[in-house]
Amino acid sequence: MVDNLYSLVEVVLGSSLLLWGMALVIHVKSAQAVVDFIVNDETSFTLTYIMAAVFLSWGLAIIWIHNEWVFDFPVIVTLIGWLWTIKCFLWLVIPGPLRKGLKILYPILKNHWFLRGYGAFIAVLGALIIFSYVNGGSLL
């Protein structure tokens, strides 16, 4: 059982990343469809705006609750919170240039092996965060 908000952030983030990564590996065609939509459909600005606003809230929650700068594994959770917050803020204020960048990277992002590798990386990261929580904040 999770006994404080700090631990809750670790458990929810680790579980979310683990399940999200597994979904990317298993249903790569769904991920490819999302990439297609965001890069090629002119109406996708609404979706990216809503997603950025939702994930900005999650990133800010991580920063406020789990802002720990130590030379140990919990700093990964803090870094994820900061990266999500910065990325989402940029998607809210300069979506056009970011979308142009995605168009340049489109051939890589569309590749099913890239998406599966990314999904595997995300799943392993989530599993490591969960393992770190169970182990008291350390991987050893």
N, C-alpha and C positions, 0 to 999 in steps of 0.2 A: 504494500500500500504506500502511496506517495504521501509524505507528511508535510511538505511545504511547497510554495510556488516555484522555488528554484528547481527542485527535483521534478515537479510537474512539467516544467518547460523541457527538461532533458528527456523525460519519458515520452511526451507528446511529439516532440521534434524527432527523436530517434524512431519512434513507431511510424510516424508519417513518412519519413524518408525511406525507411525499410519497405513499407507497403507501396509507396509511389515508385520506388526503383524497381520493385518486382513487377508492378503493372507495366512499366516501360519495357521491361524485358519480354514480358508475356504478350502484351498487346501493342507491338511496335507500330502497327498500321494506324491505330488511334492517335498515337503521338505524331506520326507523319501527317495525318489529317489536320491536327492542330497547327503544326508548323506551316502547312500549305495555307490554311486559313489566315493565320497572322501575317504571313509574308505576302500573299497574293490577293487577298480580298480587301478592297478599299473600305468595307464596313467593319473591319476588325478593330478599328480604333476604339469602339465602344467596349468590346471584350477586353482588350489590353488595359484600358483605363480602369474597368471594374476589377480585373485581376490585380493590377498594381495597387489599387486602393485597399483591397482585402489583404494582400501580402505585406503591404506597408504596415498595416496594423499588427500583423504577426511579427514582423521584424522589429517594430518598436517595442512590442511586449517582451521579446527576447532581450533587447538592449536594456530595458528598465528593470527586468526581473533577474536576468542572468548576465550581468555585465562584469565578468570575472576575468581579469588579465593575469593569469598565472602560467608558469612554464609547465603545464600539464594538459591533459586531454580536454578538460572543460572549456578551455579557451576556444576550441573548435566551435562549440555552440555559440559563444559570443561572436566569433568571426562570421558565422552564418547569419546571425541576427543583423550585424552591421552591413554585410554584403547585400542581404535582402532589402534592407532599408534604403541603401544607396541606389540599388538597381530600380526599386519601385519608385522612388522619388524621381529618378531620371526618366522613367517611363511616363510619369505624370506631367513633367515639365518640358521634355524634349522628345516626344514620341517619334516625330518625323525622322530625325537623324538616326535614331536607334533602329527604326524600321529599314532605313536604307542600308545600315550595317548588316541587318539580318538578310537582306536580299543578296548582299555580297557573299555571306556565309551559307546561303541557301543550299548549295549542292552538298555541303558537309552535313548540315542539320537534317537534310532529307534522307541521308544514307541510313539504312536500317542497322548496319553494323555499328555506326557511331551512336545511334540512339540506344541500342542494346548495351553497348559498352558504358555509356553514360548512366543508363538505368542500373547496371551492375555496380558501378562506382557509388551511386546514390544509396543503393540498398546496403552495400557493405558499410558505408559511412553511418547509416542509420543503425545498423547492427552494432557497430563499434560504440556509438553513443549510448545505446541501451546497455551494452556490456560494461561500459565505463560507469554508468549509473549503478548497476548491480554490484560492481566492484568498489564502490565508494569513491568514484571520481578519478580512478586510475585504470590504465589498461593492464598493468602488471599485477 
